[in-house]
Amino acid sequence: MTAPAASTPLTTAAVDIPAPSKPTVWRKLKRNPSVIVGAAIVLVMIFIGLIAPLIATNDPSAINPAARNRLPMAESSYRLDDGTRKTMLHYMGTDTLGRDVYSRVIYGAQVSIFIGVTVAFFSVVIGLIIGMLAGYFRWLDGIIMRIMDGLMAIPAILLAIALVSLSRAGVLTVIVAIMVPEIPRVVRLVRSVVLSVREEPYVEAAITVGTPTLPLLIRHILPNTIAPLLVQGTFICASAILVEAILSFLGIGIPPEIPTWGNIMAEGRQVFRLFPHNILYPGIFLALTVLAVNMLGDGLRDTLDPKMEKRG
């Protein structure tokens, strides 16, 4: 009898099964309707502000008493220096001084959006630096956070009014007055992120091997704060535009000769019942811009926050 042939082992070829690809952040953003709609409206408003000298029909500060309180789509005529008369169509009517509301609203986009973006940028930058110092250095934490708690104890609008009242009204004064109440909120956000990241093993390992403090903060801690700061920055921008409008409406913000949505509405409140267009059109632009910035912030939060992603 012949011995049975030895069974040859079966060999299986290793097959690489590709892992399911996770959508990138950019793809997630493009799929979020809040981001798309909000970003589109914000970009349109910024574009309108940039090309305001090209699309405005008149000087926003030009006074024409003969064309006071004209309704939308009304015409007015005025005499040029050479004696000829020119007719102009007022798309959004005129105010109590005969100034073209359309031109003032278009130019107002420049100042209002500039203030919102500037306040958001500097609030985030200053709050990021202070928050990282408070979260990383334990001996500074108590001192910094007590100062921040004191600032947050005062209502933001009251603190802004007090700061504006202490100096001459102007764009820089309004920016500083709005920015100061927003910094503590950024500091608390960054501090909470730093306190959680500081306990991670890779950060403790970097500290153990003697990594200097500045490179440690920039390489290991700073990247973890970018996503929440982007979201917080959008909300600060929307809040700054609203607070500027409130200050201007109260008459303590931007001077009247500089058109902003807030002081345009402030000048039109005296004749609101008879000529509501003085408040209606700048109010629409203001509400639409704030709504778009908030939609953009909500979309960024839903996309960049892992907790929101898991909940979805």
Buried (B, 14 or more C-beta within 10 A) or exposed (E): EEEEEEEEEEEEEEEEEEEEEEEEEEEBBEEBEBBBBBBEBBEBBBEBBEEBEEEBBBEBBEEBEEBBBBEBEBEBEBEEEEEEEEEBEBBBBBBBBBBBBBBBBBBBBBBBBBBBBBBBBBBBBBBBBBBBBBBBEEEEBEEBBEBBEEBBEEEBBEBBBEBBEEEEBBBEBBBBBBBBBBBBBBBBBBBBBBBEBBEEEEBEEBEEEEBEEEEBBEEBBBEBBEBBBBBBBBBBBBBBBBBBBBBBBBEBBBBBEBBBBBBBBBBBEEBEEEBEBBBBBBBEBBEBBBBBBBBBBBBBBBBBBEEEEEEE
